[in-house]
Each structure stands twice: as C-alpha cells, then as structure tokens.
C-alpha cells in the first residue's frame, strides 16, 4: 500500500484553539464534579462519574497524541482510529453514569458542561475519523 504522506500529516494536524477549548471544558467538568454542589441519590455515582471523567481525559490525550513515532503509516492510522473508538467508549460510559448526577444546586450546570464536552469531542472525532478512514480506503494497493 502506498499512502500520501502529506494527507497523513495533515490529518494529524489538530486545531490548537479547539484542543485548548476542549481541555478547558474538561477542566470545568472535573472541577464541578470535585468541588461543585452536585450529588446523587444513588450510592457511588459520584466516584464512578469522577472515574469516567478521568477516563475521558486519558482517552482524549491518547486521541491527540503524536503518532509519528509509529513507522508504518497504516499502523499510525489504525492506532489513531483505535484511540478514537476508546474515546467514544469513554464518553458513552460517562453518559451512562452521569444520568444519576441530578442533585445539588449545580447539577444542571454540570450536566450542561458534560453535554458541551461531549459535543466538542464528538465534533473533533468525526472530523479526524473520516480523514483517517478515507486515507486508508483510498491508499494505492500494489
């Protein structure tokens, strides 16, 4: 398989402003969850939510991490798509546990922040997933 190196390089160029906005939104979410007036009637929901928010952060970090250390372009793209799936899974797990965070003065704000984080991350994921899949699908076969 032959890959267009410029397309690959371009597909891993993340918009710094978008990345910084997502990082800030993640910080807002974790801050509200840790120190905000949010709670749940379900025992253990808050610690599980904290764990899930941390997993989303880790998955996001993996998603945007430099893949250039991987020698083969095909493997770079597969690694990127794998990190994309992991990020989606982390977001889904967060949404499942978050339905129990409904108590406290800042519960609505917290839910809004999580929804905004989800939308921001999914927008980024879609944009890059399509690029990576397109490069893999259109690679010249020898």
C-alpha positions as CSV (number, residue, x, y, z in Angstrom):
1,X,0.0,0.0,0.0
2,X,1.1,3.5,-0.8
3,X,0.0,6.4,1.3
4,X,0.0,10.1,0.6
5,X,2.3,11.3,3.4
6,X,1.0,14.9,3.1
7,X,-2.6,13.7,3.7
8,X,-1.5,11.7,6.7
9,X,0.5,14.6,8.2
10,X,-2.5,17.0,7.6
11,X,-4.9,14.5,9.1
12,X,-3.0,14.7,12.4
13,X,-2.9,18.5,12.5
14,X,-5.2,19.3,15.3
15,X,-6.5,22.9,15.7
16,X,-4.7,24.2,18.8
17,X,-7.6,26.5,19.7
18,X,-10.1,23.7,19.5
19,X,-7.8,21.4,21.6
20,X,-7.3,24.1,24.2
21,X,-11.1,24.7,24.4
22,X,-11.7,21.0,24.9
23,X,-9.1,20.9,27.6
24,X,-10.7,23.8,29.4
25,X,-14.1,22.3,29.1
26,X,-12.8,19.1,30.6
27,X,-11.2,21.0,33.5
28,X,-14.6,22.8,34.1
29,X,-16.3,19.4,34.2
30,X,-13.9,17.8,36.6
31,X,-13.9,20.9,38.8
32,X,-17.7,20.9,39.1
33,X,-17.7,17.2,39.8
34,X,-15.0,17.5,42.5
35,X,-15.8,20.8,44.2
36,X,-19.2,21.8,42.9
37,X,-22.6,21.4,44.6
38,X,-23.5,18.2,42.7
39,X,-24.7,14.9,44.2
40,X,-26.7,11.8,43.6
41,X,-29.3,9.8,45.4
42,X,-27.5,6.7,44.1
43,X,-24.7,5.5,46.3
44,X,-21.3,5.5,44.5
45,X,-22.5,7.5,41.5
46,X,-20.2,10.5,42.2
47,X,-16.9,8.4,42.5
48,X,-17.9,6.5,39.3
49,X,-18.5,9.8,37.5
50,X,-15.2,11.1,38.6
51,X,-13.5,7.9,37.3
52,X,-15.3,8.2,34.0
53,X,-14.4,11.9,33.6
54,X,-10.7,11.0,34.2
55,X,-11.0,8.2,31.6
56,X,-12.4,10.6,29.1
57,X,-9.4,12.9,29.7
58,X,-7.0,10.0,29.3
59,X,-8.7,8.9,26.1
60,X,-8.7,12.4,24.7
61,X,-4.9,12.6,25.5
62,X,-4.3,9.4,23.6
63,X,-6.5,10.6,20.7
64,X,-4.5,13.8,20.2
65,X,-1.1,12.2,21.0
66,X,1.7,12.2,18.4
67,X,1.6,9.0,16.3
68,X,4.7,9.9,14.2
69,X,6.8,7.5,16.3
70,X,5.0,4.6,14.6
71,X,7.0,3.7,11.5
72,X,4.3,2.5,9.2
73,X,1.6,4.9,8.0
74,X,-1.1,2.3,8.0
75,X,-0.3,1.5,11.7
76,X,-0.4,5.2,12.6
77,X,-3.9,5.4,11.1
78,X,-5.0,2.2,12.8
79,X,-3.7,3.5,16.1
80,X,-5.5,6.8,15.7
81,X,-8.8,5.0,14.8
82,X,-8.3,2.7,17.8
83,X,-7.9,5.8,20.1
84,X,-11.0,7.2,18.5
85,X,-13.0,4.1,19.5
86,X,-11.6,4.3,23.0
87,X,-12.7,7.9,23.3
88,X,-16.2,7.1,22.1
89,X,-16.4,4.3,24.6
90,X,-15.2,6.5,27.4
91,X,-17.8,9.2,26.6
92,X,-20.6,6.5,26.4
93,X,-19.6,5.2,29.9
94,X,-19.6,8.8,31.3
95,X,-23.1,9.4,29.9
96,X,-24.4,6.2,31.5
97,X,-23.2,7.1,35.0
98,X,-24.0,10.8,34.7
99,X,-27.7,10.2,34.5
100,X,-27.6,9.7,38.2
101,X,-25.9,13.1,39.0
102,X,-29.2,15.1,39.4
103,X,-28.9,16.6,42.9
104,X,-27.4,19.8,44.1
105,X,-27.5,23.4,43.1
106,X,-25.0,22.9,40.3
107,X,-26.3,19.6,38.9
108,X,-27.9,21.3,35.8
109,X,-24.8,23.3,35.1
110,X,-22.7,20.1,35.5
111,X,-25.0,18.2,33.0
112,X,-24.8,21.1,30.6
113,X,-21.0,21.1,30.8
114,X,-20.8,17.4,30.2
115,X,-23.1,17.7,27.2
116,X,-20.9,20.5,25.8
117,X,-17.8,18.5,26.3
118,X,-19.4,15.5,24.6
119,X,-20.4,17.7,21.6
120,X,-16.9,19.2,21.3
121,X,-15.2,15.9,21.5
122,X,-17.5,14.2,19.0
123,X,-17.1,17.0,16.5
124,X,-13.3,16.6,16.7
125,X,-13.6,12.8,16.5
126,X,-15.8,12.9,13.4
127,X,-13.6,15.3,11.6
128,X,-10.5,13.2,12.1
129,X,-12.0,9.8,11.9
130,X,-13.4,10.5,8.4
131,X,-10.0,11.7,7.3
132,X,-8.2,8.7,8.6
133,X,-10.7,6.2,7.2
134,X,-10.6,8.0,3.8
135,X,-6.8,7.8,3.7
136,X,-7.0,4.0,4.5
137,X,-9.8,3.4,2.0
138,X,-8.0,5.3,-0.8
139,X,-4.5,4.0,-0.4
140,X,-2.9,2.7,-3.6
141,X,-2.6,-1.0,-3.5
142,X,0.4,-2.5,-5.2
